[in-house]
Amino acid sequence: MLNGCALGFCFWDIPAAILLAAVIAGLYIQQRRHKKKMKELEEGEQES
């Protein structure tokens, strides 16, 4: 029943953790780019 599991960890836990970390990193990078673009647009709007 628990084939491939040891000490409460299964084979798919490591790939799932890596995928979760990649998704979180991607969202963080996307958020930083969005904030930077919004700041540039606001500065361009204030200049004109």
N, C-alpha and C positions, 0 to 999 in steps of 0.2 A: 504494500500500500504506500509506504513512504520510500519508494525506491529512488535513490539518488539524493536523499536528504540525510544530513548529519548535523547534530546539535541545533536543530531548528532552522538550518539554512538549506535551501534547495539549490539545484543546479542553476535555475533561472534567476536567482536573487542577484548574482553579480552582474549579468548583462542588463537586468532591469535597473539596477542602481546606476550603472554607467549611462544608460539611456536617460534616466531621470536627471542626472548631473548635466548631460549634454543639452537637454531641453531647458533646464534652468539657466544654464550659461547662455543659450541662444536667446531666451527671453530677456535676460539682463542686457545683452549686447543690443538687442532691438530697442529696448527702452532707452538706453543711453543715446543711440542714434536718433531716436524720435525727439528726445529732449533737446539735443544739439540742433536739429533741424528747426524745431519750434523756436528756439532762442534766436537762430539766424533770421527766421522770418519776422519775428517781433522786432529785432534790431533794424531790419530793412524797412519795416513799416514805420518805425519811428523816424528814420532818416528822411523819408519822403513826405 
